[in-house]
């Protein structure tokens, strides 16, 4: 190792220890902290974030990167250096004044949105949102200027923060493939869908907690290296050896918590399986949100919500929640995968969800690239909702363009990862099914170890040592392609096969 | 404010935000973290501790302190500066090589002790302990050299880390007053003590958890600014607006957890009542461990274990733990305050506890000042145990000089704070009793607000704006004096009055 490189390794390890601190302080804030702790916690996290940022953008790191680039020639370290430089560049390219203005405008807009959404107040929201959008455009331009040959449009530079490596042109191509078939498929599924049972009942929370822990164990979660807790919104976080996932319980429903727990278990499994030899370095981190979401959706949609897995797992539900005995495994399965077009993305089924995402991708792309203005959003939203899902949001901002938190603080470029994740997940699982034609015989017995082993080898252990499309191609024989997702939808919803 | 002083305020606020992070990462480690998280957590905490140390000992702070000392003349800031300088001096006076050697020797000795204690292996322990003691002597000399006019002996310099402001000569005088009466008092109490009930029974943990939370609420704990959890050893920690205490439950006993919860609620109440205007600065912190322990022991011994409070609280015990109904309030009280000489400090009652502490104080003082050697400890221990408690530890190292963890990592000077705390607590409560002769009428109704108000005004809100003996004198009319503790023992154990 060159001495510049090994100094960088030490520096990035320090950064990752600050990340560790922030990670668990934030977990505690959302899961354990009493309200009185808000101010001192916010101050502590802001201080750590600021120390981390100062350390990362110090001139020393820039010089070390330059020296190391001239010294490092071997493949694995070279790759590690690329990922270090990416993180450094993403931090140094924005002036502190812009970051501060964004933070302020974002807080104001998000704060206002919480009541404006309830009040269906688009014009009030627009007042604050204009500045958020303007600052995001500035951010996008500055990020684009760092690597103009890589980012074809300003939006591509924002996209790269979440969908690292996948360009907007590529994503558009993938989404075009989906759009060409999904609306018609939706009509067909709705026509042929059986009526499904209403799972509503009385399901004690304490028993549900045990049931969810049981599900996690069945899915391979290691409780000596992680926890399940309760929070307002489910999430997954952690560090080496300690993955924390959360869920939420309602005492009238069991399916929602289980589905969400399976989803977060996928995220946690990916994190737990990252390459130990690159631990604490950028190259050892999860590749991007499109891969991350592919793991959570694979666990949720491809494993947990599969007919064989629910045949295996329903006896555990019956056992811990006696009132659920009214429903057999296939009734539970059908109720959980019911397709129903609706206004709200987070409540959407797996067939309509991509249409919600494509709509947002198309709008935010134009917004950041400057071909539409914030005021144009509601009309475009309504038009696309009618076209993709047959629903009108005219005048209904609450259930339309005001429903998501993402844009309020300027997180543009995040939405596509949900659907790229769904496609990647379906594509990875299609390969697994092909390699293990007996997969249903295994899963119906609760054996998912072969799936975990495959994912560990092909995805988790790769960290960021390859680009996401290289990872997909090495694992499945090709880059992200919508045909696998569409095949999955047909098999599950038209052929009822799994 | 001088500009040097206000820069110092900013610097110490940064340090306190790192403290916040370490505080809650350590709480998590002991209360929530799965075992798999050990390594990454240890690395993160070590990194934060090292960053904090580097920031504190930077030459800039030394220069700012010097500048500020010449500029600051007003009383409150001057006091604040004194406490900043104390913290800085305690950090800069030790070379990094010594700190590292101590950390290594301490870990080795503590690790070995865990099995050597079980094996009664004094000579194995001695092998490791010699170096710990030698390094502690070096530390003591270096600390003494900083302020030779303040520290009469090397041991005084270590004592100052925990009993800040109380010299070893002063403590010896106080302890001499106790020693003169306690052994005889013990004999008298043992002779006249009634037989007490055996509280052993079956007490479900979940109900005990509710009971302990109820106790905390009765004692004034604010659950919007704190939590109760479970850990292997009870402790209390936290930061502004967020006090975390822990306890442990056994399903055969309820008294132990309640007593410990009352104790930790005292610690937490002190922390929650510290002066907001000095928040995040050294002068706003708890004065020292002798005052801290006075608050926990006042809550435990003077309030919770008082006859009137247990008359008030026993119905809640009956209500949540039906099997406890066999015992009336006075039976619970007598069982909880039973006096019984024993080998083990942590299991000792309030009458014999000081004798365990005095023994340790006398031995560690001589050890650090160099008038005895580590090899002399077992003989001295046995001699003093026979003299103070009538028990022989000859050849029984396990229940003698190997029982405590404190010395294994070089924490000399801590033990006296337990008994100074007990004396201070009794002295403070004697003043409260004098000012409120109707105290039993209030406490028997569960009213402890007048006690909290008094403590807030006299102790909590003072932070470190005064020396501990000034605080005691302002609150009670004199510095720490053993007569109040002895009077409390006589009143409770010979006169059965409360």
Interface residues (C-beta under 8 A of the other chain):
Chain A: X14 X17 X18 X20 X21 X24 X25 X28 X32 X33 X34 X35 X36 X37 X38 X39 X40 X41 X43 X44 X47 X48 X51 X222 X223 X224 X225 X226 X227 X239 X240 X241 X242
Chain B: X14 X17 X18 X20 X21 X24 X25 X28 X32 X33 X34 X35 X36 X37 X38 X39 X40 X41 X43 X44 X47 X48 X51 X222 X223 X224 X225 X226 X227 X239 X240 X241 X242
